[in-house]
Amino acid sequence: MWDTLTQPSDILLCSGPKTGTTWLKALSFAILTRGKFDASTSPLLTTLPHDCIPFLENHVEKIKENRSDLPLLATHLPYSCLPKSIIASNCKIVYIYRNIKDVLVSYYHFVREIAKLSVEDAPFEGAFDDFCQGISYSRPYWDHILEYWKASQEMPERFLFLKYEDLKNDASSYVKRLAEFIGRPFSVEEEKAGVLENIINLCSFNTLSNLEVSKSGSYQADENASLEHRLFFRKAEDGDWENYFTDAMKEKIDKLVDEKMSGTGLVLK
């Protein structure tokens, strides 16, 4: 089944949940379709990024239908769970990661709202303990990162690692790097004409979160789950974790990250 879905020319956008997936999808889509659409006509204005780029694990039929449209696919799957056809191919893989504390807070609110529970009924302390024990939708977050990182050390030409915070702090540089990696670099003329900045602005949290499509409607995650579009746009702030972590929590998670990520050079704290 997977052999008919994936091609060597594909670009796979990989991430753990709540690490910048929606943003990465929007940017990649806008980069690859900029010859057909501009910031005023982009489908992103009326379509959720998750509907523009399907998830490999959830949308087999949609991928089959749109196979020739774009070489973009996305997944939350750990590297070890990817179809063998993808690993054996020469497709490029973009991986986005984020400060682990902000990931935890964002994931907590996402899951809590899906379950329609109040903060009182689902206290953060319980979510923190579960996270530290590795209880997660797609394996412990540190394992998810490590699998992709180890693969990138063996095949560096196939991987681009992007850090969410770096992308926020220097969007121009990292969006240009993304465009180059996926084979659609910006020309000097495009940069002078403001194409790069227009894409950055179009895909910004402020723009996307205020679109009507982001405030209403539901996303069909799979045949059994429907999620309100608004759940994909909460704050997108760095350092929101400080409003939730006690000193003891910070010390525990920092120690855990040091133990798990030692030697990678990846900064998650």
C-alpha positions as a Markdown table, in Angstrom:
| # | Residue | x | y | z |
|---|---|---|---|---|
| 1 | Met | 0.0 | 0.0 | 0.0 |
| 2 | Trp | 2.7 | 2.5 | 1.0 |
| 3 | Asp | 4.7 | 1.8 | -2.1 |
| 4 | Thr | 2.0 | 3.4 | -4.2 |
| 5 | Leu | 1.8 | 6.4 | -2.0 |
| 6 | Thr | 5.4 | 7.5 | -1.6 |
| 7 | Gln | 7.9 | 8.6 | -4.2 |
| 8 | Pro | 11.6 | 9.4 | -4.1 |
| 9 | Ser | 10.8 | 13.0 | -5.0 |
| 10 | Asp | 8.5 | 13.4 | -1.9 |
| 11 | Ile | 9.3 | 15.8 | 0.9 |
| 12 | Leu | 8.2 | 14.4 | 4.3 |
| 13 | Leu | 7.5 | 16.9 | 7.1 |
| 14 | Cys | 8.1 | 15.2 | 10.4 |
| 15 | Ser | 7.4 | 16.3 | 13.9 |
| 16 | Gly | 6.1 | 15.4 | 17.3 |
| 17 | Pro | 2.7 | 16.8 | 18.2 |
| 18 | Lys | 2.6 | 20.5 | 19.2 |
| 19 | Thr | 6.1 | 21.3 | 18.0 |
| 20 | Gly | 5.2 | 23.6 | 15.0 |
| 21 | Thr | 3.6 | 21.2 | 12.6 |
| 22 | Thr | 0.9 | 23.6 | 11.4 |
| 23 | Trp | 3.4 | 26.3 | 10.8 |
| 24 | Leu | 5.8 | 24.1 | 8.9 |
| 25 | Lys | 3.0 | 22.8 | 6.7 |
| 26 | Ala | 1.9 | 26.3 | 5.9 |
| 27 | Leu | 5.4 | 27.5 | 5.0 |
| 28 | Ser | 6.2 | 24.5 | 2.9 |
| 29 | Phe | 2.9 | 24.7 | 1.0 |
| 30 | Ala | 3.3 | 28.4 | 0.4 |
| 31 | Ile | 6.9 | 28.0 | -0.8 |
| 32 | Leu | 6.1 | 25.2 | -3.3 |
| 33 | Thr | 2.9 | 26.8 | -4.7 |
| 34 | Arg | 4.2 | 30.4 | -4.9 |
| 35 | Gly | 4.4 | 30.2 | -8.7 |
| 36 | Lys | 0.6 | 29.5 | -8.8 |
| 37 | Phe | -0.7 | 31.5 | -5.9 |
| 38 | Asp | 0.4 | 34.7 | -4.2 |
| 39 | Ala | -0.4 | 35.9 | -0.6 |
| 40 | Ser | -3.9 | 37.1 | -1.7 |
| 41 | Thr | -5.0 | 34.0 | -3.6 |
| 42 | Ser | -3.3 | 31.2 | -1.6 |
| 43 | Pro | -5.5 | 28.3 | -0.5 |
| 44 | Leu | -4.1 | 28.8 | 3.0 |
| 45 | Leu | -6.6 | 31.7 | 3.3 |
| 46 | Thr | -9.5 | 29.4 | 3.2 |
| 47 | Thr | -8.1 | 26.0 | 4.0 |
| 48 | Leu | -6.5 | 24.6 | 7.1 |
| 49 | Pro | -2.8 | 23.7 | 6.5 |
| 50 | His | -3.6 | 20.1 | 7.6 |
| 51 | Asp | -6.0 | 19.8 | 4.7 |
| 52 | Cys | -3.5 | 21.2 | 2.3 |
| 53 | Ile | -0.9 | 18.7 | 3.3 |
| 54 | Pro | -2.2 | 15.3 | 4.5 |
| 55 | Phe | -0.8 | 13.1 | 7.3 |
| 56 | Leu | 0.7 | 9.9 | 6.0 |
| 57 | Glu | -0.8 | 7.8 | 8.8 |
| 58 | Asn | -4.3 | 9.2 | 8.6 |
| 59 | His | -5.2 | 10.1 | 5.1 |
| 60 | Val | -4.4 | 7.3 | 2.7 |
| 61 | Glu | -7.3 | 7.9 | 0.4 |
| 62 | Lys | -6.7 | 11.7 | 0.2 |
| 63 | Ile | -3.0 | 11.0 | -0.6 |
| 64 | Lys | -4.0 | 8.7 | -3.4 |
| 65 | Glu | -6.4 | 11.2 | -4.9 |
| 66 | Asn | -3.9 | 14.1 | -4.8 |
| 67 | Arg | -0.7 | 12.2 | -5.4 |
| 68 | Ser | 0.3 | 14.3 | -8.4 |
| 69 | Asp | -0.6 | 17.7 | -6.9 |
| 70 | Leu | 2.3 | 18.3 | -4.5 |
| 71 | Pro | 5.3 | 16.3 | -3.3 |
| 72 | Leu | 4.5 | 17.1 | 0.3 |
| 73 | Leu | 3.4 | 14.7 | 3.0 |
| 74 | Ala | 3.5 | 15.0 | 6.8 |
| 75 | Thr | 3.7 | 12.6 | 9.7 |
| 76 | His | 3.9 | 12.4 | 13.5 |
| 77 | Leu | 5.2 | 8.8 | 13.2 |
| 78 | Pro | 8.5 | 8.0 | 14.9 |
| 79 | Tyr | 11.3 | 7.3 | 12.4 |
| 80 | Ser | 11.3 | 3.6 | 13.3 |
| 81 | Cys | 7.6 | 3.4 | 12.3 |
| 82 | Leu | 7.9 | 5.0 | 8.9 |
| 83 | Pro | 7.1 | 2.7 | 5.9 |
| 84 | Lys | 10.2 | 0.9 | 4.6 |
| 85 | Ser | 9.5 | 2.4 | 1.2 |
| 86 | Ile | 10.1 | 5.9 | 2.6 |
| 87 | Ile | 13.3 | 4.9 | 4.4 |
| 88 | Ala | 14.6 | 3.1 | 1.3 |
| 89 | Ser | 13.8 | 6.0 | -1.0 |
| 90 | Asn | 15.8 | 9.3 | -1.5 |
| 91 | Cys | 13.0 | 11.5 | -0.3 |
| 92 | Lys | 13.9 | 14.5 | 1.8 |
| 93 | Ile | 12.9 | 14.8 | 5.4 |
| 94 | Val | 12.3 | 18.1 | 7.3 |
| 95 | Tyr | 12.1 | 17.7 | 11.0 |
| 96 | Ile | 10.9 | 20.5 | 13.4 |
| 97 | Tyr | 11.5 | 20.4 | 17.1 |
| 98 | Arg | 10.8 | 22.7 | 20.0 |
| 99 | Asn | 11.6 | 23.6 | 23.6 |
| 100 | Ile | 10.4 | 20.6 | 25.5 |
| 101 | Lys | 8.7 | 22.6 | 28.2 |
| 102 | Asp | 6.5 | 24.6 | 25.8 |
| 103 | Val | 5.7 | 21.3 | 23.9 |
| 104 | Leu | 4.4 | 19.8 | 27.2 |
| 105 | Val | 2.2 | 22.8 | 28.0 |
| 106 | Ser | 0.8 | 23.0 | 24.4 |
| 107 | Tyr | 0.2 | 19.2 | 24.3 |
| 108 | Tyr | -1.5 | 19.4 | 27.7 |
| 109 | His | -4.0 | 22.1 | 26.6 |
| 110 | Phe | -4.6 | 20.3 | 23.2 |
| 111 | Val | -5.5 | 17.0 | 24.8 |
| 112 | Arg | -7.5 | 18.6 | 27.6 |
| 113 | Glu | -9.6 | 20.6 | 25.1 |
| 114 | Ile | -10.2 | 17.5 | 22.9 |
| 115 | Ala | -11.5 | 15.7 | 26.0 |
| 116 | Lys | -13.5 | 18.9 | 26.9 |
| 117 | Leu | -12.1 | 19.0 | 30.4 |
| 118 | Ser | -11.5 | 22.1 | 32.5 |
| 119 | Val | -8.1 | 22.9 | 34.1 |
| 120 | Glu | -9.6 | 21.9 | 37.4 |
| 121 | Asp | -10.7 | 18.5 | 36.2 |
| 122 | Ala | -7.4 | 17.9 | 34.4 |
| 123 | Pro | -4.6 | 19.6 | 36.4 |
| 124 | Phe | -1.3 | 20.2 | 34.7 |
| 125 | Glu | 0.6 | 18.3 | 37.4 |
| 126 | Gly | -0.9 | 15.0 | 36.1 |
| 127 | Ala | 0.0 | 15.8 | 32.5 |
| 128 | Phe | 3.5 | 16.7 | 33.6 |
| 129 | Asp | 4.0 | 13.3 | 35.4 |
| 130 | Asp | 2.6 | 11.4 | 32.4 |
| 131 | Phe | 4.9 | 13.3 | 30.0 |
| 132 | Cys | 8.0 | 12.6 | 32.1 |
| 133 | Gln | 7.0 | 8.9 | 32.1 |
| 134 | Gly | 7.0 | 9.0 | 28.4 |
| 135 | Ile | 3.2 | 8.6 | 28.0 |
| 136 | Ser | 2.4 | 10.3 | 24.7 |
| 137 | Tyr | 0.6 | 9.9 | 21.4 |
| 138 | Ser | 3.7 | 9.2 | 19.4 |
| 139 | Arg | 6.2 | 7.8 | 22.0 |
| 140 | Pro | 8.3 | 9.9 | 24.4 |
| 141 | Tyr | 9.2 | 13.2 | 22.8 |
| 142 | Trp | 12.9 | 12.7 | 23.4 |
| 143 | Asp | 12.8 | 9.3 | 21.7 |
| 144 | His | 10.9 | 10.8 | 18.8 |
| 145 | Ile | 13.7 | 13.4 | 18.3 |
| 146 | Leu | 16.5 | 11.0 | 18.8 |
| 147 | Glu | 15.3 | 8.5 | 16.2 |
| 148 | Tyr | 15.3 | 11.2 | 13.5 |
| 149 | Trp | 18.5 | 12.8 | 14.8 |
| 150 | Lys | 20.4 | 9.5 | 14.6 |
| 151 | Ala | 19.1 | 8.9 | 11.0 |
| 152 | Ser | 20.2 | 12.4 | 10.1 |
| 153 | Gln | 23.7 | 11.6 | 11.2 |
| 154 | Glu | 23.8 | 8.6 | 8.8 |
| 155 | Met | 22.2 | 10.5 | 5.9 |
| 156 | Pro | 22.7 | 14.2 | 6.5 |
| 157 | Glu | 22.0 | 15.1 | 2.8 |
| 158 | Arg | 18.4 | 13.9 | 3.3 |
| 159 | Phe | 17.6 | 15.7 | 6.5 |
| 160 | Leu | 16.9 | 19.3 | 7.5 |
| 161 | Phe | 16.4 | 19.9 | 11.3 |
| 162 | Leu | 14.6 | 23.2 | 12.1 |
| 163 | Lys | 14.2 | 24.5 | 15.6 |
| 164 | Tyr | 10.9 | 26.2 | 16.3 |
| 165 | Glu | 12.4 | 29.0 | 18.3 |
| 166 | Asp | 15.1 | 29.7 | 15.6 |
| 167 | Leu | 12.4 | 29.9 | 13.0 |
| 168 | Lys | 10.5 | 32.5 | 15.1 |
| 169 | Asn | 13.6 | 34.6 | 15.9 |
| 170 | Asp | 15.1 | 34.7 | 12.3 |
| 171 | Ala | 12.2 | 33.7 | 10.0 |
| 172 | Ser | 13.9 | 35.0 | 6.8 |
| 173 | Ser | 17.1 | 33.0 | 7.1 |
| 174 | Tyr | 15.4 | 29.7 | 8.1 |
| 175 | Val | 12.5 | 30.0 | 5.5 |
| 176 | Lys | 15.2 | 30.6 | 2.9 |
| 177 | Arg | 17.0 | 27.5 | 4.1 |
| 178 | Leu | 13.8 | 25.5 | 4.0 |
| 179 | Ala | 13.1 | 26.7 | 0.5 |
| 180 | Glu | 16.6 | 25.7 | -0.7 |
| 181 | Phe | 16.4 | 22.3 | 0.9 |
| 182 | Ile | 13.0 | 21.4 | -0.7 |
| 183 | Gly | 14.3 | 22.5 | -4.1 |
| 184 | Arg | 12.6 | 25.9 | -4.5 |
| 185 | Pro | 15.1 | 28.5 | -3.5 |
| 186 | Phe | 14.0 | 32.2 | -3.6 |
| 187 | Ser | 15.7 | 34.2 | -6.4 |
| 188 | Val | 17.2 | 37.6 | -5.8 |
| 189 | Glu | 14.4 | 39.1 | -7.8 |
| 190 | Glu | 11.8 | 37.4 | -5.7 |
| 191 | Glu | 13.3 | 38.6 | -2.5 |
| 192 | Lys | 13.5 | 42.2 | -3.9 |
| 193 | Ala | 9.8 | 41.9 | -4.8 |
| 194 | Gly | 8.9 | 40.9 | -1.3 |
| 195 | Val | 7.8 | 37.3 | -2.1 |
| 196 | Leu | 9.8 | 35.9 | 0.9 |
| 197 | Glu | 8.3 | 38.4 | 3.4 |
| 198 | Asn | 4.8 | 37.9 | 2.0 |
| 199 | Ile | 5.1 | 34.2 | 2.6 |
| 200 | Ile | 6.4 | 34.7 | 6.1 |
| 201 | Asn | 3.5 | 37.1 | 6.9 |
| 202 | Leu | 0.9 | 34.8 | 5.3 |
| 203 | Cys | 2.0 | 31.9 | 7.4 |
| 204 | Ser | 2.5 | 33.8 | 10.6 |
| 205 | Phe | 0.5 | 32.7 | 13.7 |
| 206 | Asn | -1.2 | 36.2 | 13.7 |
| 207 | Thr | -2.4 | 35.8 | 10.1 |
| 208 | Leu | -3.4 | 32.2 | 10.2 |
| 209 | Ser | -5.1 | 32.2 | 13.6 |
| 210 | Asn | -7.3 | 35.2 | 12.6 |
| 211 | Leu | -8.7 | 33.6 | 9.4 |
| 212 | Glu | -12.3 | 32.5 | 9.5 |
| 213 | Val | -11.3 | 29.0 | 8.6 |
| 214 | Ser | -9.2 | 28.8 | 11.7 |
| 215 | Lys | -12.0 | 29.9 | 14.0 |
| 216 | Ser | -14.8 | 27.6 | 12.7 |
| 217 | Gly | -15.2 | 24.2 | 11.3 |
| 218 | Ser | -13.7 | 20.9 | 12.1 |
| 219 | Tyr | -10.7 | 18.9 | 10.9 |
| 220 | Gln | -11.3 | 15.2 | 10.2 |
| 221 | Ala | -8.1 | 13.8 | 11.8 |
| 222 | Asp | -9.1 | 10.2 | 10.9 |
| 223 | Glu | -12.4 | 8.3 | 10.4 |
| 224 | Asn | -13.0 | 8.4 | 14.1 |
| 225 | Ala | -11.8 | 11.8 | 15.2 |
| 226 | Ser | -12.9 | 15.3 | 14.3 |
| 227 | Leu | -11.0 | 18.2 | 15.8 |
| 228 | Glu | -12.1 | 21.9 | 16.0 |
| 229 | His | -9.9 | 24.0 | 13.8 |
| 230 | Arg | -9.3 | 26.5 | 16.7 |
| 231 | Leu | -7.5 | 23.8 | 18.6 |
| 232 | Phe | -4.5 | 24.1 | 16.3 |
| 233 | Phe | -4.0 | 27.8 | 17.2 |
| 234 | Arg | -3.5 | 28.5 | 20.9 |
| 235 | Lys | -0.7 | 31.0 | 21.6 |
| 236 | Ala | 2.5 | 30.1 | 19.7 |
| 237 | Glu | 4.5 | 31.8 | 22.4 |
| 238 | Asp | 8.0 | 31.0 | 23.6 |
| 239 | Gly | 8.3 | 30.6 | 27.4 |
| 240 | Asp | 4.6 | 30.1 | 28.2 |
| 241 | Trp | 5.8 | 27.1 | 30.3 |
| 242 | Glu | 7.0 | 29.5 | 33.0 |
| 243 | Asn | 3.3 | 30.1 | 33.9 |
| 244 | Tyr | 2.9 | 26.4 | 34.7 |
| 245 | Phe | 6.2 | 24.9 | 35.9 |
| 246 | Thr | 7.3 | 24.9 | 39.5 |
| 247 | Asp | 11.0 | 25.0 | 40.3 |
| 248 | Ala | 10.9 | 21.3 | 41.0 |
| 249 | Met | 9.3 | 20.6 | 37.7 |
| 250 | Lys | 11.9 | 22.6 | 35.8 |
| 251 | Glu | 14.7 | 20.9 | 37.6 |
| 252 | Lys | 13.2 | 17.4 | 36.8 |
| 253 | Ile | 12.6 | 18.1 | 33.1 |
| 254 | Asp | 16.0 | 19.7 | 32.6 |
| 255 | Lys | 17.7 | 16.7 | 34.2 |
| 256 | Leu | 15.7 | 14.4 | 32.0 |
| 257 | Val | 16.6 | 16.3 | 28.8 |
| 258 | Asp | 20.3 | 16.4 | 29.8 |
| 259 | Glu | 20.2 | 12.6 | 30.3 |
| 260 | Lys | 18.3 | 11.8 | 27.1 |
| 261 | Met | 19.8 | 14.4 | 24.7 |
| 262 | Ser | 23.4 | 14.4 | 25.7 |
| 263 | Gly | 25.8 | 14.4 | 22.8 |
| 264 | Thr | 23.3 | 15.5 | 20.2 |
| 265 | Gly | 23.9 | 19.3 | 20.3 |
| 266 | Leu | 20.2 | 19.8 | 20.1 |
| 267 | Val | 18.9 | 22.4 | 22.6 |
| 268 | Leu | 15.5 | 21.7 | 24.1 |
| 269 | Lys | 15.7 | 23.6 | 27.3 |
